[in-house]
Amino acid sequence: MKVLGILGAHKEHGVTAQLLTATLASVPAPHETELIYLADYDIHPDTGIPNPVLDALTEKLLTSDVWIFAAPTYWGGLSGIMKHFLDCLRWRLVRIDHVGDAHPDRFKNKHYLSITDCYISPLDNLFTGVTDATFRQIDTVMNAAGLIKIHEIVCPGTLKNGDRIPEQTLNTCRKWGVKLPNKAKRDDNTMKRYVELFMMIAIMSLITMGIQTGLAPVIAQTNFWLNWAVFVIIFFTLLAIILHVVTFMVHRRH
Ligand SMILES: Cc1cc2nc3c(=O)[nH]c(=O)nc-3n(C[C@H](O)[C@H](O)[C@H](O)COP(=O)(O)O)c2cc1C
């Protein structure tokens, strides 16, 4: 298996590069790794004339099983150099049908991991979610191309820390580097999601029935339809709270 690290940053040896290098260095042998620094390439879109640079990069993408996108957050979004790369690749990443809709093509079912960093602190990032747009931009493109997301890693606070990366963040990179080959073997998480759904319903039903039993002195349990209505209301309230909390956690990264 091969892991390709794609660095789209102004600095070749900055924080983003270090995060990517730490991840790649932890990919266990005999799996191969390669790092490409996009600024080393003169990247242009396809305009009907030969495009050897994009051909060479496309070949690297094709022969890799996992791609790691490492790009800093610039102006609250994906770095320009990474965006330019993805823009130029558009016609190679997707197949466009007769109404202009994009469909996955030759890269379908490969895997990817995203890495970004930003100046603002972990707490600020939690509430403003400045790195969210960076990850979303990568996800939009990869989703269209049919790739499967493995994970995302964020390193806020680079203004305060400079080029020194907290050991905890480096460990996260190392952990995912080790895991990448195993994660990429699985095509999707369908089975895992069904098990999670089953567990969620089982636990919520238990809590709901527990609350109903607790309410027995207040609401009589003899009427079937009243019991059902109370069950639905409690279950719905719990579900709404869980969905709200989960959505908040997913969209507000530290
Ligand atoms: C053009 C530019 C725009 C930036 N915009 C933001 C921003 O909107 N929010 C933020 O927190 N940091 C911003 N930063 C800081 C970068 O995210 C920071 O430089 C990066 O974490 C450092 O990564 P590097 O060492 O790999 O270059 C910006 C930096 C540059 C150069």
The ligand as a MOL file (V3000), in Angstrom:
LIG
                    3D

  0  0  0     0  0            999 V3000
M  V30 BEGIN CTAB
M  V30 COUNTS 31 33 0 0 0
M  V30 BEGIN ATOM
M  V30 1 C -2.2620 34.2660 3.7530 0
M  V30 2 C -2.4970 33.7720 5.1320 0
M  V30 3 C -3.7650 33.7910 5.6660 0
M  V30 4 C -4.0210 33.3240 6.9470 0
M  V30 5 N -5.2760 33.3240 7.4380 0
M  V30 6 C -5.5130 32.8480 8.6900 0
M  V30 7 C -6.8340 32.8520 9.2160 0
M  V30 8 O -7.7910 33.2620 8.5840 0
M  V30 9 N -7.0100 32.3780 10.4830 0
M  V30 10 C -5.9670 31.8990 11.2270 0
M  V30 11 O -6.2010 31.4730 12.3600 0
M  V30 12 N -4.7210 31.8580 10.7330 0
M  V30 13 C -4.4690 32.3310 9.4780 0
M  V30 14 N -3.2080 32.3010 8.9770 0
M  V30 15 C -2.1560 31.6750 9.7540 0
M  V30 16 C -1.8310 30.2820 9.1970 0
M  V30 17 O -2.8860 29.3950 9.3800 0
M  V30 18 C -0.5580 29.8330 9.8670 0
M  V30 19 O 0.4480 30.5900 9.2770 0
M  V30 20 C -0.2930 28.3690 9.7030 0
M  V30 21 O -0.8670 27.6800 10.7770 0
M  V30 22 C 1.1760 28.1110 9.7230 0
M  V30 23 O 1.4210 26.9670 8.9370 0
M  V30 24 P 2.8470 26.8210 8.2200 0
M  V30 25 O 3.8980 26.9260 9.2770 0
M  V30 26 O 2.8020 25.4590 7.5890 0
M  V30 27 O 2.9380 27.9110 7.2020 0
M  V30 28 C -2.9350 32.8250 7.7170 0
M  V30 29 C -1.6440 32.8290 7.1800 0
M  V30 30 C -1.4090 33.2930 5.9120 0
M  V30 31 C -0.0090 33.2640 5.3660 0
M  V30 END ATOM
M  V30 BEGIN BOND
M  V30 1 1 1 2
M  V30 2 1 2 3
M  V30 3 2 2 30
M  V30 4 2 3 4
M  V30 5 1 4 5
M  V30 6 1 4 28
M  V30 7 2 5 6
M  V30 8 1 6 7
M  V30 9 1 6 13
M  V30 10 2 7 8
M  V30 11 1 7 9
M  V30 12 1 9 10
M  V30 13 2 10 11
M  V30 14 1 10 12
M  V30 15 2 12 13
M  V30 16 1 13 14
M  V30 17 1 14 15
M  V30 18 1 14 28
M  V30 19 1 15 16
M  V30 20 1 16 17
M  V30 21 1 16 18
M  V30 22 1 18 19
M  V30 23 1 18 20
M  V30 24 1 20 21
M  V30 25 1 20 22
M  V30 26 1 22 23
M  V30 27 1 23 24
M  V30 28 2 24 25
M  V30 29 1 24 26
M  V30 30 1 24 27
M  V30 31 2 28 29
M  V30 32 1 29 30
M  V30 33 1 30 31
M  V30 END BOND
M  V30 END CTAB
M  END
